[in-house]
Amino acid sequence: MPEPGAAAPGPFAMLFPIAVMFLIFYVLVFRPQAKARKEHDQMLKQLKKHDEVVTTGGLFGTVVNVKPDRVTLRLDENVRVDVERSAVTRLVKRAQGGETTG
């Protein structure tokens, strides 16, 4: 039985731990994902001819042509493949001695 003089905790006291958990979840999960997605979108916008990339399927290729919705990759001599821009996972090497990511 509760003590007769004890008061029930207020609504703020009960919501405070939930708010703290949401804040921690946001900082550890949502924010890094949003940042990574923004960087990936920026990389896709900056793709240009002669960039070396990797696709989601694990194919390494060199960008031959960039269109609004797709990218043409050269995988080997006389082997070219059209892939969606979103299928490009990462940039291996920028054209003309730019930075390398990975």
C-alpha positions in Angstrom: 0.0 0.0 0.0 1.2 3.5 -0.8 2.0 5.8 2.1 -0.8 8.2 2.8 1.5 11.3 2.6 3.2 10.2 -0.7 2.1 12.1 -3.8 2.0 10.5 -7.3 4.8 11.7 -9.6 3.7 14.4 -12.0 3.3 13.9 -15.7 6.6 15.7 -16.5 8.5 13.4 -14.2 7.1 10.4 -16.1 7.8 11.8 -19.5 11.3 13.0 -18.8 13.0 9.5 -19.1 11.1 8.9 -22.4 12.3 12.3 -23.8 15.9 11.5 -22.8 15.7 8.1 -24.5 14.4 9.7 -27.7 17.1 12.3 -27.6 19.8 9.6 -27.2 18.2 7.6 -30.0 18.1 10.7 -32.3 21.8 11.5 -31.6 23.0 7.9 -32.1 20.8 6.7 -35.0 18.8 9.3 -36.9 21.4 12.1 -37.2 24.3 9.9 -38.5 22.0 8.3 -41.0 20.7 11.6 -42.3 24.3 12.9 -42.5 25.4 9.8 -44.5 22.4 10.0 -46.8 23.2 13.7 -47.5 26.8 12.9 -48.3 25.8 10.1 -50.6 23.3 12.3 -52.4 26.0 15.0 -52.8 28.5 12.4 -54.2 25.8 11.2 -56.7 25.2 14.8 -57.9 29.0 15.3 -58.4 29.6 12.2 -60.5 31.4 12.9 -63.7 33.1 11.1 -66.6 36.2 9.0 -65.6 35.2 8.7 -61.9 35.8 5.2 -60.6 32.9 3.8 -58.6 31.5 0.7 -56.9 27.8 -0.3 -57.3 25.5 -1.9 -54.8 26.1 -5.2 -56.6 29.9 -4.9 -56.0 30.8 -4.1 -59.6 33.8 -1.8 -60.1 33.5 0.5 -63.1 34.5 3.8 -64.6 31.8 6.4 -65.4 31.5 6.9 -69.1 28.2 8.8 -69.3 26.1 10.6 -66.7 22.3 11.1 -67.3 19.7 12.5 -64.9 18.4 9.1 -63.9 21.2 6.7 -64.8 25.0 6.3 -65.1 26.8 4.3 -67.8 29.8 2.4 -66.4 32.6 0.8 -68.3 33.4 -2.5 -66.6 36.0 -3.7 -69.1 37.0 -3.1 -72.7 33.7 -3.2 -74.8 31.6 -3.9 -71.7 29.3 -1.1 -70.7 26.4 -1.2 -68.2 23.7 1.4 -67.5 22.8 1.5 -63.7 20.6 3.8 -61.7 22.4 6.6 -60.0 21.2 5.3 -56.6 23.0 2.0 -57.4 26.4 3.7 -57.1 27.4 3.0 -53.5 30.7 4.8 -53.3 33.4 6.7 -55.2 36.7 4.9 -55.4 38.7 7.6 -57.3 37.8 11.0 -58.6 38.7 11.8 -62.2 42.0 13.6 -62.7 43.7 12.9 -59.4 41.0 14.0 -57.0 40.4 12.7 -53.5 39.8 9.0 -52.7 37.1 7.9 -50.3 36.4 4.5 -48.9 
